[in-house]
Amino acid sequence: MRELPAGHPLQVGRTSASPLVTTYQGVRGDSTPVWFMRQAGRSLPEYRDLRVGTEMLDACLNPEMASEITLQPVRRHGVDAAIFFSDIVVPMKLAGVDVSIVPGRGPVLGNPVRTAQDVRDLPTLDEAALAPISEAVALTVAALGDTPLIGFAGAPFTLAAYLVEGGPSKDHLAARTLMHSDPDAWAELMQWTATITGAFLRAQILAGASAAQLFDSWAGALSLADYTSKVAPASALALSRVHGLTYGGDEAGGGAGAAGTRAVGTESAAPGAHGDTATTNPTRTVPIVHFGVGTGELLKAMHDVGADVVGVDYRIPLDEASRRLGGTVTLQGNIDPALLAAPWPVLEAHVLDVLARGKSAPAHVLNLGHGVPPETDPAVLTRLVEFVHAQN
Amino acid sequence: MRELPAGHPLQVGRTSASPLVTTYQGVRGDSTPVWFMRQAGRSLPEYRDLRVGTEMLDACLNPEMASEITLQPVRRHGVDAAIFFSDIVVPMKLAGVDVSIVPGRGPVLGNPVRTAQDVRDLPTLDEAALAPISEAVALTVAALGDTPLIGFAGAPFTLAAYLVEGGPSKDHLAARTLMHSDPDAWAELMQWTATITGAFLRAQILAGASAAQLFDSWAGALSLADYTSKVAPASALALSRVHGLTYGGDEAGGGAGAAGTRAVGTESAAPGAHGDTATTNPTRTVPIVHFGVGTGELLKAMHDVGADVVGVDYRIPLDEASRRLGGTVTLQGNIDPALLAAPWPVLEAHVLDVLARGKSAPAHVLNLGHGVPPETDPAVLTRLVEFVHAQN
């Protein structure tokens, strides 16, 4: 196929027929698409070389560097999607919150949010501050051709957990305590995190991302009752900012190399209505994936906030996940990252088991059940992609 | 009631009719017994005063200090049981493993166990080294009178996770990787941890503990398949060391103040057979509680390794936990520790909900769904005990 100039609208338009996007839309293809959470970053030597001397958040906010890091695993592994290289706390940083990422520890807040006044004192995100994100996404989709880019954002609860804890935490007790001890402050905090992270994800789609994944990394710390009443409304609010956005198709129906006009990230006539209005063509609405760790009890609730695809960690098998979702929801997952260091026959048997169980869902995108561990041998990931693509 | 001299066997014998022990045996009393995981320790000012200048593992191995710390919350809160103050890594330490507890971080190993050779190099536990534990337990039960002492031990997987990771970890990836990359080394490691932790728990019962709780703190990181095939056999092996041990009853049937002969921690004629032989009187077999965090998917498997009572964290309600256990298993739990800092009416409503849902099980001991947070106001715990005792 002839190469189009970088940034040509048709290049982005091609993703509408890509295995990833069509599978996210519930259509099974000849083979199962595959990408890896945290594929961009710490497991790749070319990433470690590039990052020397640059702090994590500075790398996220440097459009050329963020784009290059996003592209590295696509070049190396031949995965079916790029995932935008960023961090959950980036929209907080852009809003003016004092946050940094401490190597080996994670995000650390200068002033944890513990009171109603702390919540009221949170700064407002000027959406113009998202320019470096839009620029990085535009650079990336121009270079990706017909490989789709997945936008990235943390869910409101996970952002709130960092804000309240002031840093990483095992049980997110301070956040869960605020939830119950001051429900009004909690609601206001969730509204704030939903607003900034919704804007962050929206900017990525408007700049050309073909899909979006909301990471509620710590939702597994919650009971279903707390998730439903104290968290889900904010996740739905964040996703309402990206519902109704359309991506990479042309009016004639799109497809690889198809001609047509396209505005990157246009809005449908009914923004906020999720795939159920006459003016929104569901085949061109940006598909949304929702993922959390240890969320076997929450899968249905996490779907119900407005996701198209549910990501499943490694703790429950995909056939059980599909059963809990009524057998009608496309799944993503769920290779156990611990198996990446096992002898190949052990990993291969696990992959075949995951693929077989994934058949119980309408469609399935293979992924890990958690991020790529830093010490993973990249060659194993490359081999895994080839192996998955060779299966039916 | 006349006070018996400290250490008199009858004093220990009284616990057979205690609300805790009878409830653990599946008999509902007039009110619900209550104790708190981590009630002994960091939330109490008298504990913090006592610990000044003494390292954690030194405190655990000083019989007078360990006993005093164990007794403090019983005096203060009027809970229905003492839980032996110790740490999951104590049996490793007594076996000669280089382990220390770093304040604010947790257990840290001098030499993490990563290879088959590392496993073979693990030292053998000389059970004579458990003398300070037996002494602390004996001092404690002598002082407790008719309040039962619950023995404490970590489950083999949780010990193995610390040994392999070399310290605390969020996802226990190194341990779960070894499990799959070298199954033989893993099996040998689990046999080793089962042996030392089984001996640790057994010593506590022989010295007078009336019940035992096995903490598999990190089992929630496992899929059911991995738990069942790679972990459960070792947990069963550890518990086989305490099955068939009898406690605090006299031959005539026991009861508060009842006379009779008693050998503390005698073995039944059929050690290893769990409550299903003619020679073991189930009303005098030491009841075993099994608890883990985030183990909603594993409850039945955790019961099946040989537990009498299953502890439930705060993530799923007790009626759902009881349903998963077939409605026949006594439960312990499951107040959300995050609610301890909420206004009293919020906590009270939560407690009443937990008590109501606990009625779906044959019997129920109230506890938290995780340990007492360090910053908990002790007065809230005291009030909670009074409140629970006042309910029917």
Chai-1 contact restraints between the chains, C-beta under 6 A:
chainA,res_idxA,chainB,res_idxB,connection_type,confidence,min_distance_angstrom,max_distance_angstrom,comment,restraint_id
A,L173,B,A338,contact,1.0,0.0,6.0,A-B,restraint_1
A,L173,B,P373,contact,1.0,0.0,6.0,A-B,restraint_2
A,R176,B,A338,contact,1.0,0.0,6.0,A-B,restraint_3
A,T177,B,A338,contact,1.0,0.0,6.0,A-B,restraint_4
A,T177,B,A341,contact,1.0,0.0,6.0,A-B,restraint_5
A,H180,B,A338,contact,1.0,0.0,6.0,A-B,restraint_6
A,H180,B,L339,contact,1.0,0.0,6.0,A-B,restraint_7
A,H180,B,A342,contact,1.0,0.0,6.0,A-B,restraint_8
A,H180,B,V346,contact,1.0,0.0,6.0,A-B,restraint_9
A,S181,B,A341,contact,1.0,0.0,6.0,A-B,restraint_10
A,S181,B,A342,contact,1.0,0.0,6.0,A-B,restraint_11
A,S223,B,R315,contact,1.0,0.0,6.0,A-B,restraint_12
A,G294,B,G294,contact,1.0,0.0,6.0,A-B,restraint_13
A,R315,B,S223,contact,1.0,0.0,6.0,A-B,restraint_14
A,A338,B,L173,contact,1.0,0.0,6.0,A-B,restraint_15
A,A338,B,R176,contact,1.0,0.0,6.0,A-B,restraint_16
A,A338,B,T177,contact,1.0,0.0,6.0,A-B,restraint_17
A,A338,B,H180,contact,1.0,0.0,6.0,A-B,restraint_18
A,L339,B,H180,contact,1.0,0.0,6.0,A-B,restraint_19
A,A341,B,T177,contact,1.0,0.0,6.0,A-B,restraint_20
A,A341,B,S181,contact,1.0,0.0,6.0,A-B,restraint_21
A,A342,B,H180,contact,1.0,0.0,6.0,A-B,restraint_22
A,A342,B,S181,contact,1.0,0.0,6.0,A-B,restraint_23
A,V346,B,H180,contact,1.0,0.0,6.0,A-B,restraint_24
A,P373,B,L173,contact,1.0,0.0,6.0,A-B,restraint_25
